[in-house]
Amino acid sequence: MNLQFNPPAILSLIFTVLALVAFLLMLQETLAIVTGRDPLTNGVRAVARRVPRLTYALAVVIGMLLGHLLWP
C-alpha cells in the first residue's frame, strides 16, 4: 500500500475533517435545542471572544497552509 501525501490529498483531508466537525456541531446544536440545553457552539463563540489573538493566529495559520497548498 503506497500512501502519497501530496498537496491535494492533504487539502482533501483537512476539508473532510472540517466538514465532520461542522456536522457534529450542527448535530449537537440540534439535540441541545430539542432537549432545552445550551448548545456547544455558544461555548466555542465564548472562547473565540475570550482569546481573540489565538483565534486570529489560528486563522493566519490556516490561511498560510491553504495558500501554501494551493499556490501554483
C-alpha positions as a Markdown table, in Angstrom:
| # | Residue | x | y | z |
|---|---|---|---|---|
| 1 | Met | 0.0 | 0.0 | 0.0 |
| 2 | Asn | 1.6 | 3.2 | -1.2 |
| 3 | Leu | 0.2 | 6.4 | 0.5 |
| 4 | Gln | 1.0 | 9.6 | -1.2 |
| 5 | Phe | 0.8 | 12.8 | 0.8 |
| 6 | Asn | 0.6 | 15.4 | -1.9 |
| 7 | Pro | -1.0 | 18.8 | -1.5 |
| 8 | Pro | -4.4 | 17.8 | -2.9 |
| 9 | Ala | -4.6 | 14.8 | -0.6 |
| 10 | Ile | -3.7 | 16.9 | 2.5 |
| 11 | Leu | -6.2 | 19.6 | 1.4 |
| 12 | Ser | -8.9 | 17.0 | 1.0 |
| 13 | Leu | -8.1 | 15.5 | 4.4 |
| 14 | Ile | -8.3 | 19.0 | 6.1 |
| 15 | Phe | -11.7 | 19.8 | 4.5 |
| 16 | Thr | -13.0 | 16.3 | 5.3 |
| 17 | Val | -12.1 | 16.8 | 9.0 |
| 18 | Leu | -13.6 | 20.3 | 9.0 |
| 19 | Ala | -16.8 | 19.0 | 7.4 |
| 20 | Leu | -17.0 | 16.3 | 10.1 |
| 21 | Val | -16.5 | 18.9 | 12.9 |
| 22 | Ala | -19.2 | 21.2 | 11.4 |
| 23 | Phe | -21.6 | 18.2 | 11.1 |
| 24 | Leu | -21.0 | 17.2 | 14.7 |
| 25 | Leu | -21.5 | 20.8 | 15.9 |
| 26 | Met | -24.8 | 21.0 | 14.0 |
| 27 | Leu | -26.0 | 17.7 | 15.3 |
| 28 | Gln | -25.1 | 18.6 | 18.9 |
| 29 | Glu | -26.9 | 22.0 | 18.5 |
| 30 | Thr | -30.0 | 20.3 | 17.2 |
| 31 | Leu | -30.0 | 17.8 | 20.1 |
| 32 | Ala | -29.4 | 20.7 | 22.6 |
| 33 | Ile | -32.3 | 22.7 | 21.2 |
| 34 | Val | -34.6 | 19.7 | 21.4 |
| 35 | Thr | -33.6 | 18.9 | 25.0 |
| 36 | Gly | -33.6 | 22.5 | 26.1 |
| 37 | Arg | -29.8 | 22.7 | 26.9 |
| 38 | Asp | -27.2 | 25.3 | 25.8 |
| 39 | Pro | -25.5 | 24.3 | 22.5 |
| 40 | Leu | -21.8 | 23.7 | 22.4 |
| 41 | Thr | -21.4 | 26.5 | 19.8 |
| 42 | Asn | -22.1 | 29.1 | 22.5 |
| 43 | Gly | -19.0 | 27.8 | 24.3 |
| 44 | Val | -17.0 | 28.0 | 21.0 |
| 45 | Arg | -18.1 | 31.6 | 20.5 |
| 46 | Ala | -17.2 | 32.5 | 24.1 |
| 47 | Val | -13.7 | 31.0 | 23.7 |
| 48 | Ala | -13.2 | 32.9 | 20.4 |
| 49 | Arg | -14.2 | 36.1 | 22.1 |
| 50 | Arg | -12.1 | 35.5 | 25.2 |
| 51 | Val | -8.9 | 34.9 | 23.3 |
| 52 | Pro | -9.1 | 36.9 | 20.0 |
| 53 | Arg | -5.4 | 36.7 | 19.4 |
| 54 | Leu | -5.4 | 33.0 | 19.4 |
| 55 | Thr | -8.4 | 33.0 | 17.1 |
| 56 | Tyr | -6.6 | 35.4 | 14.8 |
| 57 | Ala | -3.4 | 33.3 | 14.9 |
| 58 | Leu | -5.3 | 30.1 | 14.0 |
| 59 | Ala | -6.9 | 31.9 | 11.1 |
| 60 | Val | -3.5 | 33.1 | 9.9 |
| 61 | Val | -2.0 | 29.6 | 10.2 |
| 62 | Ile | -5.0 | 28.1 | 8.2 |
| 63 | Gly | -4.6 | 30.8 | 5.6 |
| 64 | Met | -0.9 | 30.1 | 5.3 |
| 65 | Leu | -1.4 | 26.4 | 5.0 |
| 66 | Leu | -4.1 | 26.8 | 2.3 |
| 67 | Gly | -2.0 | 29.4 | 0.5 |
| 68 | His | 1.0 | 27.1 | 0.5 |
| 69 | Leu | -1.0 | 24.1 | -0.8 |
| 70 | Leu | -3.0 | 26.0 | -3.4 |
| 71 | Trp | -0.3 | 28.4 | -4.8 |
| 72 | Pro | 0.7 | 27.2 | -8.2 |
